[in-house]
């Protein structure tokens, strides 16, 4: 069984390049959302605590099974720890044997950004050139660079209540081709943006901006609302836009749409990918992708990383499963 550490993932990115890696992941996501009905799907199982949530996220087809352990603890940065950490596993369905255990803190950030780009392919205007991001924490750079690889961005406007997070964000992206524009408020950031990403971590109901603050035809990737009681946009706002989600049974519990009835949802993402419903239909409608993170996305990136790790001989083979001459003699393994 292969073990992939954060160092292995970093080395993989250095070998094939960040933009190329995003292309691999986006292609796998589109392929897998395009065969939606082949998967065994379920909402993630969450255990909620005063400080955060711990979740298990399974997904499988008839060849591979994956699951991810992931947390969400908004107060962790004050303790010097990440808000989100994750570990994933990929298994062979035929034998039930694990094929790979991988770090997924980095991979979760990659797949979340890649899923946003996939949604934007169907929901954003092709000529989008201005992006605004609200919240410049751990996921922000991944989001921006994923979108910059797909759209010809000329400017990125950004705002965070934490000025140090804004400095960090600017430093990490200073060599990119697009202009970086720090903003003094949310409204200043989103006012003229073609694409708006909301990536805040506060565990509460919020209303970051109003419908009137946006330009006609804007696309919003709302990814910060991802558990019960944690939203970034008002119910009134949701009634004024066209809403797309990943998986209704999960989104109605955890997403922005937890505030609304199910019939407000226009489509699940797979319906756009499979051409069951059209995406954007004119240049003026405001489109919202209410992204909470779904297990299919973890499946996609795990299978991509597994194949790339084999191709580039990355990771470590580890004997976590006993290898027996007689598969019925497990106790005999203990003999000297």
Secondary structure, DSSP 8 states (H G I E B T S, - for coil): -EEE-HHHHHHHHHHH-HHHHHHHHHHHHHHHHTTGGGSB----EEEEETTEEEEEEEEE-SSEEEEEEEEE-TTGGGGTS-S--EEEEEEETTT--EEEEEE-HHHHHHHHHHHHHHHHHHHS-TT--EEEEE--STTHHHHHHHHHTTS---EEEEE-S-HHHHHHHHHHHTTSSSEEEE-SSHHHHHTT-SEEEE----SSB-----GGGS-TT-EEEE-S--BTTBBSS-HHHHTTSEEEES-HHHHHHHSGGGGS-GGGEEEEHHHHHTTSS-S--SSS--EEEE----HHHHHHHHHHHHHHHHHTT-SEE---S---SSTT-SGGGG--
